[in-house]
Amino acid sequence: MTLLLVIGSLPAGSAVAGPFLALSAPEATMQIHSNAFASSGIIPRQYTCEGEDLSPPLHWEDIPAGTQSLVLIVEDPDAPDPAAPQRIWVHWILYDIPPHVRELSAGVQRLPAGVREGINDWQRRGYGGPCPPIGRHRYFFRLYALDTTLPVLPSPDKDNLQAAMHGHVLAEATLMGRYAKGDR
């Protein structure tokens, strides 16, 4: 939050006389949501390997001024077992999302113009839904606002993407959902 302090006096005869303190409005914070599940809620089966394996609907708001592109990375830090995680499993990467794009529909088949897909940990492009081998995992949908568009990456995996993003992140928003095999 930015605090703007203005100290002064209002003219005599105004509704409030004497010294005053003016605060600026709080800065908006970028947010990402889904109407399919609440933050920290259970991801519905249709968005997992046990269902139709569709990408969930996502929408975002309060993109900061100066944003030139957005990046979406979906990952599971609990792989393979949340009791003894060994790696972060990347489920989906989208980059160079134009800042005027504010949502992706469920099971998006045609991405908005200009959006590039990265390589997930199945070594393919596209969404791969939750499919935990054991236990209930957390899935983080991380949205980044960048002050630039990114170059075409010859190998657009998470590591190369993050290296290209370095020094260009204006804001980050996160939505987390949970899933265990058998959840409805």
N, C-alpha and C positions, 0 to 999 in steps of 0.2 A: 504494500500500500504506500502510495506517495502522500506525504504530509506537506501541505502548503500552509504555512503560517502567515497570516496577514493580521497585523495589529494596527488598529487605528480607531478613529472615532466617527460615529455617524453624525450628520448635521443635527443641530438643535431642532427640536420640533418633529423629528422622525419618530416612528413607532417605538423604536428602541434607541434610547440615547446612551451615550457613554462608550467605553471601549468595547470592541468585539473581536472575536476569533473566528476566522473562516477556515474550514477544512475542505480540501478538494475531495471529490468522489473517489472511492477506492478504484484502483485499476482493475479491469476485467481480467480474469484468469482463464486461459484456454481450457476447454472441457471437451471430453468425448463421452458419448452415451450410446446405449443400445436399447431399443424398445422390446428386445427379446429377453433381456435379463438385467437385473439391477446390479449395481456395483457390489462386488463380493458375493453375488448370487450364483445360483446354479445355471450353467449354460444348458439350454434345452437340447435334448437328444438330436433333433434334426440338424443341428450345427456341428455334430460329432461324427466319428467313424461308425458309430452304432446306428446312426440315422442316415440322413441324406448327404451328410458332409457338406452342407451349404455354409458359405460365409454368413455370419449374422449381420443384420442391418446395423449400420453405424451412422451416427451423425455427430457433428462437432460444432462448436460455437466459440465466440470471443477470440478469433484469430488475431494475433497482434498486428498492428500497423507495420508495414515494411516487409510482410511475409511475401516471399516470391514462390515458395513451393512448400508442400507438406510431405512427410514421410510417415508411413504406418508400418510398425513392426509388431508382429504377434508372436509371443514366445512363452514357453513353459519352463520355469526355473527349477522344477521339481523332478526332472527326468533322471533316471527311470523310476525312482521310488522316492516319494516325499519324505520318508523317514531317513533316507540316505541319498540325497540328490548328488548326481555326478556331473551333470552338465545342463546347460540351457538349450532347450530344443526349439528351433525357430519354425513356426507354422506358416507364416505369410509375411511377405515384404512387398510394399508398394512405395514407389518414390516418384518425385516430380509431380505430385498431385497438385493441380492448379489451386491457388488460394480461394477462388470463387466456388470451388466444389465443396459442398458442406455435408454430403452424405453419400453412403454406398448402400444400395438396397440389398436385401437378403439374397444370397446366392448369385451375386452380381456376375453376369456372363460377359458383358461388354463394359470395359472400364472407360471412364471419361477420357476424352482426347488428351493426349500428352502424358498420361500416367504410364509409368514403367513398372514391370514386375521383377522382383528379385528372385533369387534362388533360395528355397527353404531347405530344411535339413533332410528332406527326402530327395534332395538334388533335382528338384523340378520347380517350375514356376506355378503359381496358383496357391489357393488356400488348401490347407490340410487341417482338418478339425481335430479337436481333442480326441486322444485315443490312448489314455494312460494304461500302461501295462499292469500297474498296481496302485492302489490307493487313490485318494482324491487330490488332484493337482490344481494348481493355480495357473490361469492363463492371462497374461498381461497384453492388452491392446494399447500400445504406446504410439501416440501421435506427436510428431515433432514439427514445429514451424521453423522454416529456414529463411535466411535472408538472401538466398540464391537458388537457382535451379542447379541440378547436379549434371555432370557430364555423363555420357553413355559409359557405363562401367562394363568392361569386358567380362568380369565375373562378379555380378551384383549380389554377392552373399552379404550376410550381416557385417562381417569384419570389414570388407571393402567399402560398404555403404557408410558405416560409422566413421571410417577414416576420411571419406569424402565430405561427411557432414561436419567434421571437427572444425570448430571456430565459427560455425554458421547457424547454430541453434538459437532461436529467439525465445522459444517457449516449448514446454512439454506437457502433455496431458496423458493420464493413464486411466484405463478402465480395466478392472480385474474381475474375471469370472472363475468359477470352480467347476470341476467335473470329475466324476469317478464312474467307471463302467457300471452300468445298471441304473444310473440316475435317470430320472424322467424329466 
